[in-house]
Amino acid sequence: MTNDIAAILAVDGIATGAIYVLVAIGTVLIFSVTRVIYIPFGDIAAFTVLTLAAIQTGHVPGTFGLVLVLACLASLIEVASLWRARRAREIPRALGFYLVLPAIIVGCAWIALSFKLSMPLQALIALILMAPITPLLDRIVFRPIADASVLLLLIVSMALHFALIGLGLLFFGPEGVRTEPITSASFEVGPMQFSVQSLIIVAAALILSVALFLFFDLTLPGKSLRATAMNRTGARLMGIRPARAGTIAYIVGSLMAGVSGILIAPVNTIFYDSGFLLGLKAFIGAIIGGMASYPATALGAVLVGLLESFASFQSSALKDVIVFSLLIPILLWRSLSQVHSEEEVEE
């Protein structure tokens, strides 16, 4: 391997790692706040791509039906829960959040698609359409078992992933898609050629990471998320509702997954079940960060991208085996070095 080839592989690996950074940070964010290892995170990215592809080809995205079905289920569950708790006066507000708001989003997107839109606006509509899905899934699946053990939440998360694969096949069909690139431009620096699309991917990861940092440090919802992540019991005593913090975490994480999907779609063919590998590779980065440290998670995700790039050069057929083999020593290292907090012991 020459130095030029190594440099090209490094650039490609950093661009791929930047995609994993967004998914991995979103995974850590949701786990920190809700204790849920959200396996379907990659499915959200894949569904965003399928939604964008349908918009670009002039078809009605299956996301419309998916959002409305989930909104009806979440509304029924929330109304029944409030009725049993004798909090009937809160039902109108619950219906507004779980039914009316998603319906308004779907209606506005339906109207917007009747116009000829630019690629950035199409991507924005795809992101907005996907934003309600994870909070609705949280209300349907995870909220009723919020106090269960992490292991049980993980098992349910895995089951939800397989359920979403089935729904993805139903609403989006079996065909793979590849969306239009944001730009096809490229430039040369010495013997190396750089794609502007790759630079946009890296820049988007950096900008969103900085935006997330500012969100946590400067905004009240961000501070409530940090407080809940650090100590759920203490946050509850300070008047922060973990359920509301979890909803915010799911929305933020969903947007990050959607952005990662939009960025990776022009260079990879995405199917309804492509999200699993994307989420699993990002999960390795999250494990390197201990499911707690955002900087370490970002570095771990970039490491996974670099390893995948160099592994595909040596053997494209075994690149996934090489990357996933990294998980075993990391899990052993984390298991031996893990320090359990007092809150975990109490739970």
Stockholm file with secondary structure:
# STOCKHOLM 1.0

chainA/1-347         MTNDIAAILAVDGIATGAIYVLVAIGTVLIFSVTRVIYIPFGDIAAFTVLTLAAIQTGHVPGTFGLVLVLACLASLIEVASLWRARRAREIPRALGFYLVLPAIIVGCAWIALSFKLSMPLQALIALILMAPITPLLDRIVFRPIADASVLLLLIVSMALHFALIGLGLLFFGPEGVRTEPITSASFEVGPMQFSVQSLIIVAAALILSVALFLFFDLTLPGKSLRATAMNRTGARLMGIRPARAGTIAYIVGSLMAGVSGILIAPVNTIFYDSGFLLGLKAFIGAIIGGMASYPATALGAVLVGLLESFASFQSSALKDVIVFSLLIPILLWRSLSQVHSEEEVEE
#=GR chainA/1-347 SS CCHHHHHHHHHHHHHHHHHHHHHHHHHHHHHHHHCCCCTTHHHHHHHHHHHHHHHHTTCCCTHHHHHHHHHHHHHHHHHHHHHHTTCGGGHHHHHIIIIIHHHHHHHHHHHHTTSCCCHHHHHHHHHHHHTTHHHHHIIIIIGGGTTSCHHHHHHHHHHHHHHHHHHHHHHHCSCCBCCCCSCCCEEEETTEEEEHHHHHHHHHHHHHHHHHHHHHHHSHHHHHHHHHHHCHHHHHHTTCCHHHHHHHHHHHHHHHHHHHHHHHTTTSCBCTTTHHHHHHHHHHHHHHTTTTCHHHHHHHHHHHHHHHHHHHHHCGGGHHHHHHHTHHHHHHHHHHHCCCCHHHHHC
#=GC SS_cons         CCHHHHHHHHHHHHHHHHHHHHHHHHHHHHHHHHCCCCTTHHHHHHHHHHHHHHHHTTCCCTHHHHHHHHHHHHHHHHHHHHHHTTCGGGHHHHHIIIIIHHHHHHHHHHHHTTSCCCHHHHHHHHHHHHTTHHHHHIIIIIGGGTTSCHHHHHHHHHHHHHHHHHHHHHHHCSCCBCCCCSCCCEEEETTEEEEHHHHHHHHHHHHHHHHHHHHHHHSHHHHHHHHHHHCHHHHHHTTCCHHHHHHHHHHHHHHHHHHHHHHHTTTSCBCTTTHHHHHHHHHHHHHHTTTTCHHHHHHHHHHHHHHHHHHHHHCGGGHHHHHHHTHHHHHHHHHHHCCCCHHHHHC
//
